[in-house]
Amino acid sequence: MGRVWTHGEWTVKPGREDDFVRHWNEMAGEALAALDPGGPAYLLRDRERQNVFFSFGPWASTEEVGRFRVLIAPRLKAMSELLDGFQARVLDEVGERG
Protein backbone atom coordinates (compact mmCIF):
# COMPACT_ATOMS: atom_id res chain seq x y z
CA MET A 1 0.00 0.00 0.00
CA GLY A 2 1.26 3.48 -0.86
CA ARG A 3 1.34 6.67 1.15
CA VAL A 4 -1.66 8.47 2.60
CA TRP A 5 -2.40 11.92 1.19
CA THR A 6 -4.64 14.76 2.25
CA HIS A 7 -6.30 16.97 -0.32
CA GLY A 8 -8.35 20.10 0.20
CA GLU A 9 -10.39 22.25 -2.16
CA TRP A 10 -10.79 25.78 -0.83
CA THR A 11 -13.22 28.33 -2.28
CA VAL A 12 -12.17 31.72 -0.93
CA LYS A 13 -14.38 34.78 -0.70
CA PRO A 14 -13.41 37.14 -3.55
CA GLY A 15 -10.91 39.75 -2.39
CA ARG A 16 -9.67 37.59 0.51
CA GLU A 17 -7.22 35.46 -1.48
CA ASP A 18 -4.05 37.04 -0.08
CA ASP A 19 -5.33 36.65 3.49
CA PHE A 20 -6.14 33.00 2.80
CA VAL A 21 -2.69 32.26 1.37
CA ARG A 22 -1.05 33.84 4.43
CA HIS A 23 -3.23 31.82 6.84
CA TRP A 24 -2.69 28.59 4.89
CA ASN A 25 1.10 29.06 4.92
CA GLU A 26 1.05 29.67 8.68
CA MET A 27 -1.11 26.57 9.22
CA ALA A 28 1.11 24.41 7.02
CA GLY A 29 4.23 25.67 8.79
CA GLU A 30 2.77 24.75 12.17
CA ALA A 31 1.81 21.31 10.95
CA LEU A 32 5.20 20.62 9.36
CA ALA A 33 6.97 21.66 12.57
CA ALA A 34 4.75 19.64 14.92
CA LEU A 35 4.00 16.47 12.94
CA ASP A 36 5.65 13.83 10.78
CA PRO A 37 4.44 14.50 7.25
CA GLY A 38 5.61 12.24 4.48
CA GLY A 39 6.78 15.22 2.42
CA PRO A 40 6.07 18.88 1.69
CA ALA A 41 2.66 20.53 1.68
CA TYR A 42 1.50 22.19 -1.53
CA LEU A 43 -1.00 24.94 -2.26
CA LEU A 44 -2.09 25.53 -5.86
CA ARG A 45 -4.36 28.21 -7.30
CA ASP A 46 -6.82 27.64 -10.13
CA ARG A 47 -5.88 29.85 -13.07
CA GLU A 48 -9.44 30.26 -14.31
CA ARG A 49 -11.11 30.70 -10.91
CA GLN A 50 -8.66 32.84 -8.96
CA ASN A 51 -10.49 32.30 -5.67
CA VAL A 52 -10.22 28.48 -5.78
CA PHE A 53 -7.21 26.75 -4.24
CA PHE A 54 -6.12 23.12 -3.89
CA SER A 55 -3.87 21.82 -1.14
CA PHE A 56 -2.28 18.40 -0.88
CA GLY A 57 0.53 16.52 0.73
CA PRO A 58 1.62 13.04 1.80
CA TRP A 59 1.63 11.75 5.37
CA ALA A 60 3.65 9.09 7.16
CA SER A 61 0.49 7.36 8.46
CA THR A 62 -3.25 7.68 8.93
CA GLU A 63 -2.51 8.37 12.61
CA GLU A 64 -0.53 11.47 11.59
CA VAL A 65 -3.48 12.61 9.46
CA GLY A 66 -5.66 12.35 12.57
CA ARG A 67 -3.16 14.40 14.60
CA PHE A 68 -3.02 16.92 11.74
CA ARG A 69 -6.79 17.36 11.77
CA VAL A 70 -6.81 17.95 15.53
CA LEU A 71 -3.92 20.43 15.26
CA ILE A 72 -5.48 22.52 12.51
CA ALA A 73 -9.08 22.54 13.80
CA PRO A 74 -8.74 25.91 15.62
CA ARG A 75 -7.04 27.51 12.62
CA LEU A 76 -9.73 26.20 10.25
CA LYS A 77 -12.38 27.75 12.45
CA ALA A 78 -10.54 31.09 12.34
CA MET A 79 -10.15 30.80 8.54
CA SER A 80 -13.87 30.16 8.02
CA GLU A 81 -14.52 33.90 7.64
CA LEU A 82 -12.34 33.82 4.51
CA LEU A 83 -14.11 30.86 2.88
CA ASP A 84 -17.21 30.24 0.83
CA GLY A 85 -16.48 26.50 0.86
CA PHE A 86 -14.00 23.81 1.87
CA GLN A 87 -13.84 20.09 1.07
CA ALA A 88 -11.25 17.80 2.64
CA ARG A 89 -10.30 14.31 1.52
CA VAL A 90 -7.94 11.58 2.66
CA LEU A 91 -6.57 9.56 -0.25
CA ASP A 92 -4.57 6.35 -0.59
CA GLU A 93 -1.74 6.34 -3.11
CA VAL A 94 -2.20 3.48 -5.56
CA GLY A 95 0.36 4.34 -8.22
CA GLU A 96 3.36 6.51 -8.98
CA ARG A 97 5.33 7.11 -12.16
CA GLY A 98 8.38 9.19 -12.78
TIRO-2110 file (N, C-alpha, C; in Angstrom, 1 decimal):
// TIRO-2110
0.8, -1.2, 0.0, N, 1, A
0.0, 0.0, 0.0, CA, 1, A
0.9, 1.2, 0.0, C, 1, A
0.5, 2.3, -0.7, N, 2, A
1.3, 3.5, -0.9, CA, 2, A
1.0, 4.4, 0.3, C, 2, A
1.5, 5.6, 0.1, N, 3, A
1.3, 6.7, 1.2, CA, 3, A
-0.1, 7.1, 1.3, C, 3, A
-0.4, 7.8, 2.4, N, 4, A
-1.7, 8.5, 2.6, CA, 4, A
-1.5, 9.9, 2.3, C, 4, A
-2.4, 10.5, 1.6, N, 5, A
-2.4, 11.9, 1.2, CA, 5, A
-3.6, 12.6, 1.7, C, 5, A
-3.5, 13.9, 2.0, N, 6, A
-4.6, 14.8, 2.3, CA, 6, A
-4.8, 15.7, 1.1, C, 6, A
-6.0, 16.1, 0.8, N, 7, A
-6.3, 17.0, -0.3, CA, 7, A
-7.4, 17.9, 0.1, C, 7, A
-7.3, 19.2, -0.1, N, 8, A
-8.3, 20.1, 0.2, CA, 8, A
-8.7, 21.0, -1.0, C, 8, A
-9.9, 21.3, -1.2, N, 9, A
-10.4, 22.2, -2.2, CA, 9, A
-11.0, 23.4, -1.4, C, 9, A
-10.4, 24.6, -1.6, N, 10, A
-10.8, 25.8, -0.8, CA, 10, A
-11.4, 26.8, -1.8, C, 10, A
-12.6, 27.2, -1.5, N, 11, A
-13.2, 28.3, -2.3, CA, 11, A
-13.2, 29.5, -1.4, C, 11, A
-12.4, 30.5, -1.8, N, 12, A
-12.2, 31.7, -0.9, CA, 12, A
-13.1, 32.9, -1.4, C, 12, A
-13.5, 33.6, -0.4, N, 13, A
-14.4, 34.8, -0.7, CA, 13, A
-13.6, 35.7, -1.6, C, 13, A
-14.1, 36.2, -2.7, N, 14, A
-13.4, 37.1, -3.5, CA, 14, A
-12.9, 38.3, -2.8, C, 14, A
-11.6, 38.7, -3.1, N, 15, A
-10.9, 39.8, -2.4, CA, 15, A
-10.2, 39.3, -1.1, C, 15, A
-10.3, 38.1, -0.7, N, 16, A
-9.7, 37.6, 0.5, CA, 16, A
-8.6, 36.6, 0.2, C, 16, A
-8.2, 36.5, -1.1, N, 17, A
-7.2, 35.5, -1.5, CA, 17, A
-5.9, 35.6, -0.8, C, 17, A
-5.3, 36.8, -0.7, N, 18, A
-4.0, 37.0, -0.1, CA, 18, A
-4.1, 36.7, 1.4, C, 18, A
-5.2, 37.0, 2.1, N, 19, A
-5.3, 36.6, 3.5, CA, 19, A
-5.3, 35.1, 3.6, C, 19, A
-6.1, 34.5, 2.7, N, 20, A
-6.1, 33.0, 2.8, CA, 20, A
-4.8, 32.4, 2.6, C, 20, A
-4.0, 32.8, 1.6, N, 21, A
-2.7, 32.3, 1.4, CA, 21, A
-1.8, 32.4, 2.6, C, 21, A
-1.9, 33.6, 3.2, N, 22, A
-1.1, 33.8, 4.4, CA, 22, A
-1.4, 32.9, 5.5, C, 22, A
-2.8, 32.7, 5.8, N, 23, A
-3.2, 31.8, 6.8, CA, 23, A
-2.9, 30.4, 6.5, C, 23, A
-3.0, 30.0, 5.3, N, 24, A
-2.7, 28.6, 4.9, CA, 24, A
-1.2, 28.3, 5.1, C, 24, A
-0.3, 29.2, 4.7, N, 25, A
1.1, 29.1, 4.9, CA, 25, A
1.5, 29.0, 6.4, C, 25, A
0.8, 29.8, 7.2, N, 26, A
1.1, 29.7, 8.7, CA, 26, A
0.6, 28.3, 9.2, C, 26, A
-0.6, 27.9, 8.8, N, 27, A
-1.1, 26.6, 9.2, CA, 27, A
-0.2, 25.4, 8.8, C, 27, A
0.2, 25.5, 7.5, N, 28, A
1.1, 24.4, 7.0, CA, 28, A
2.4, 24.4, 7.8, C, 28, A
3.0, 25.6, 8.0, N, 29, A
4.2, 25.7, 8.8, CA, 29, A
4.1, 25.1, 10.2, C, 29, A
3.0, 25.3, 10.9, N, 30, A
2.8, 24.8, 12.2, CA, 30, A
2.7, 23.2, 12.1, C, 30, A
2.0, 22.7, 11.1, N, 31, A
1.8, 21.3, 10.9, CA, 31, A
3.1, 20.6, 10.6, C, 31, A
3.9, 21.2, 9.7, N, 32, A
5.2, 20.6, 9.4, CA, 32, A
6.2, 20.6, 10.5, C, 32, A
6.1, 21.6, 11.4, N, 33, A
7.0, 21.7, 12.6, CA, 33, A
6.6, 20.7, 13.7, C, 33, A
5.3, 20.4, 13.8, N, 34, A
4.8, 19.6, 14.9, CA, 34, A
4.5, 18.2, 14.6, C, 34, A
4.4, 17.8, 13.3, N, 35, A
4.0, 16.5, 12.9, CA, 35, A
5.0, 15.8, 12.0, C, 35, A
4.8, 14.6, 11.7, N, 36, A
5.6, 13.8, 10.8, CA, 36, A
5.0, 13.6, 9.4, C, 36, A
5.0, 14.7, 8.6, N, 37, A
4.4, 14.5, 7.3, CA, 37, A
5.4, 13.6, 6.4, C, 37, A
4.8, 13.1, 5.4, N, 38, A
5.6, 12.2, 4.5, CA, 38, A
6.3, 13.0, 3.4, C, 38, A
6.2, 14.4, 3.4, N, 39, A
6.8, 15.2, 2.4, CA, 39, A
6.2, 16.6, 2.6, C, 39, A
6.5, 17.5, 1.6, N, 40, A
6.1, 18.9, 1.7, CA, 40, A
4.6, 19.0, 1.5, C, 40, A
4.1, 20.2, 1.9, N, 41, A
2.7, 20.5, 1.7, CA, 41, A
2.6, 21.5, 0.5, C, 41, A
1.6, 21.4, -0.3, N, 42, A
1.5, 22.2, -1.5, CA, 42, A
0.2, 22.9, -1.5, C, 42, A
0.2, 24.2, -2.0, N, 43, A
-1.0, 24.9, -2.3, CA, 43, A
-1.0, 25.4, -3.7, C, 43, A
-2.0, 25.1, -4.5, N, 44, A
-2.1, 25.5, -5.9, CA, 44, A
-3.3, 26.4, -6.0, C, 44, A
-3.2, 27.3, -7.0, N, 45, A
-4.4, 28.2, -7.3, CA, 45, A
-4.9, 27.9, -8.7, C, 45, A
-6.2, 27.9, -8.8, N, 46, A
-6.8, 27.6, -10.1, CA, 46, A
-6.6, 28.9, -11.0, C, 46, A
-6.1, 28.7, -12.2, N, 47, A
-5.9, 29.9, -13.1, CA, 47, A
-7.2, 30.5, -13.6, C, 47, A
-8.2, 29.7, -13.8, N, 48, A
-9.4, 30.3, -14.3, CA, 48, A
-10.4, 30.8, -13.2, C, 48, A
-10.3, 30.2, -12.1, N, 49, A
-11.1, 30.7, -10.9, CA, 49, A
-10.1, 31.1, -9.8, C, 49, A
-9.7, 32.4, -9.8, N, 50, A
-8.7, 32.8, -9.0, CA, 50, A
-8.9, 32.7, -7.5, C, 50, A
-10.2, 32.4, -7.1, N, 51, A
-10.5, 32.3, -5.7, CA, 51, A
-10.6, 30.8, -5.2, C, 51, A
-10.2, 29.9, -6.1, N, 52, A
-10.2, 28.5, -5.8, CA, 52, A
-8.8, 28.0, -5.7, C, 52, A
-8.5, 27.3, -4.6, N, 53, A
-7.2, 26.7, -4.2, CA, 53, A
-7.3, 25.3, -3.9, C, 53, A
-6.2, 24.5, -4.2, N, 54, A
-6.1, 23.1, -3.9, CA, 54, A
-4.9, 22.9, -3.1, C, 54, A
-5.0, 22.2, -2.0, N, 55, A
-3.9, 21.8, -1.1, CA, 55, A
-3.7, 20.3, -1.1, C, 55, A
-2.5, 19.8, -1.0, N, 56, A
-2.3, 18.4, -0.9, CA, 56, A
-0.9, 18.1, -0.3, C, 56, A
-0.8, 16.9, 0.2, N, 57, A
0.5, 16.5, 0.7, CA, 57, A
0.4, 15.1, 1.3, C, 57, A
1.6, 14.4, 1.3, N, 58, A
1.6, 13.0, 1.8, CA, 58, A
1.8, 13.0, 3.3, C, 58, A
1.5, 11.9, 3.9, N, 59, A
1.6, 11.7, 5.4, CA, 59, A
2.3, 10.4, 5.7, C, 59, A
3.0, 10.3, 6.8, N, 60, A
3.6, 9.1, 7.2, CA, 60, A
2.7, 8.0, 7.5, C, 60, A
1.5, 8.4, 8.0, N, 61, A
0.5, 7.4, 8.5, CA, 61, A
-0.9, 8.0, 8.6, C, 61, A
-1.9, 7.2, 8.7, N, 62, A
-3.2, 7.7, 8.9, CA, 62, A
-3.3, 8.3, 10.3, C, 62, A
-2.5, 7.8, 11.3, N, 63, A
-2.5, 8.4, 12.6, CA, 63, A
-2.0, 9.8, 12.6, C, 63, A
-1.0, 10.1, 11.7, N, 64, A
-0.5, 11.5, 11.6, CA, 64, A
-1.6, 12.4, 11.0, C, 64, A
-2.4, 11.8, 10.0, N, 65, A
-3.5, 12.6, 9.5, CA, 65, A
-4.5, 13.0, 10.6, C, 65, A
-4.8, 12.1, 11.5, N, 66, A
-5.7, 12.4, 12.6, CA, 66, A
-5.1, 13.4, 13.5, C, 66, A
-3.8, 13.4, 13.8, N, 67, A
-3.2, 14.4, 14.6, CA, 67, A
-3.2, 15.8, 13.9, C, 67, A
-3.0, 15.7, 12.6, N, 68, A
-3.0, 16.9, 11.7, CA, 68, A
-4.4, 17.6, 11.8, C, 68, A
-5.4, 16.8, 11.7, N, 69, A
-6.8, 17.4, 11.8, CA, 69, A
-7.1, 18.0, 13.1, C, 69, A
-6.6, 17.4, 14.2, N, 70, A
-6.8, 18.0, 15.5, CA, 70, A
-6.0, 19.3, 15.6, C, 70, A
-4.8, 19.3, 15.2, N, 71, A
-3.9, 20.4, 15.3, CA, 71, A
-4.5, 21.6, 14.5, C, 71, A
-5.0, 21.4, 13.3, N, 72, A
-5.5, 22.5, 12.5, CA, 72, A
-6.9, 23.0, 12.8, C, 72, A
-7.7, 22.2, 13.6, N, 73, A
-9.1, 22.5, 13.8, CA, 73, A
-9.3, 24.0, 14.2, C, 73, A
-8.5, 24.5, 15.2, N, 74, A
-8.7, 25.9, 15.6, CA, 74, A
-8.4, 26.9, 14.5, C, 74, A
-7.4, 26.6, 13.7, N, 75, A
-7.0, 27.5, 12.6, CA, 75, A
-8.1, 27.5, 11.5, C, 75, A
-8.7, 26.3, 11.2, N, 76, A
-9.7, 26.2, 10.3, CA, 76, A
-10.9, 27.0, 10.7, C, 76, A
-11.3, 27.0, 12.0, N, 77, A
-12.4, 27.7, 12.5, CA, 77, A
-12.1, 29.2, 12.2, C, 77, A
-10.9, 29.7, 12.5, N, 78, A
-10.5, 31.1, 12.3, CA, 78, A
-10.6, 31.5, 10.9, C, 78, A
-10.2, 30.5, 10.0, N, 79, A
-10.1, 30.8, 8.5, CA, 79, A
-11.5, 30.8, 7.9, C, 79, A
-12.5, 30.3, 8.6, N, 80, A
-13.9, 30.2, 8.0, CA, 80, A
-14.4, 31.5, 7.5, C, 80, A
-14.0, 32.6, 8.1, N, 81, A
-14.5, 33.9, 7.6, CA, 81, A
-14.0, 34.3, 6.3, C, 81, A
-12.9, 33.6, 5.8, N, 82, A
-12.3, 33.8, 4.5, CA, 82, A
-12.9, 32.9, 3.4, C, 82, A
-13.7, 31.9, 3.8, N, 83, A
-14.1, 30.9, 2.9, CA, 83, A
-15.6, 30.9, 2.5, C, 83, A
-15.9, 30.5, 1.3, N, 84, A
-17.2, 30.2, 0.8, CA, 84, A
-17.4, 28.7, 0.8, C, 84, A
-16.3, 28.0, 0.9, N, 85, A
-16.5, 26.5, 0.9, CA, 85, A
-15.1, 25.8, 1.1, C, 85, A
-15.2, 24.6, 1.6, N, 86, A
-14.0, 23.8, 1.9, CA, 86, A
-14.4, 22.3, 1.9, C, 86, A
-13.6, 21.5, 1.1, N, 87, A
-13.8, 20.1, 1.1, CA, 87, A
-12.5, 19.4, 1.3, C, 87, A
-12.5, 18.5, 2.3, N, 88, A
-11.2, 17.8, 2.6, CA, 88, A
-11.4, 16.3, 2.3, C, 88, A
-10.3, 15.7, 1.9, N, 89, A
-10.3, 14.3, 1.5, CA, 89, A
-9.0, 13.7, 2.0, C, 89, A
-9.1, 12.4, 2.4, N, 90, A
-7.9, 11.6, 2.7, CA, 90, A
-7.9, 10.5, 1.6, C, 90, A
-6.7, 10.4, 0.9, N, 91, A
-6.6, 9.6, -0.3, CA, 91, A
-5.5, 8.5, 0.0, C, 91, A
-5.6, 7.4, -0.6, N, 92, A
-4.6, 6.4, -0.6, CA, 92, A
-3.9, 6.3, -1.9, C, 92, A
-2.5, 6.4, -1.9, N, 93, A
-1.7, 6.3, -3.1, CA, 93, A
-1.8, 4.9, -3.7, C, 93, A
-2.1, 4.8, -4.9, N, 94, A
-2.2, 3.5, -5.6, CA, 94, A
-1.3, 3.4, -6.8, C, 94, A
-0.6, 4.4, -7.1, N, 95, A
0.4, 4.3, -8.2, CA, 95, A
1.2, 5.6, -8.2, C, 95, A
2.4, 5.4, -8.8, N, 96, A
3.4, 6.5, -9.0, CA, 96, A
4.2, 6.2, -10.2, C, 96, A
4.5, 7.2, -11.0, N, 97, A
5.3, 7.1, -12.2, CA, 97, A
6.3, 8.3, -12.1, C, 97, A
7.5, 8.1, -12.6, N, 98, A
8.4, 9.2, -12.8, CA, 98, A
9.7, 9.0, -12.2, C, 98, A
END
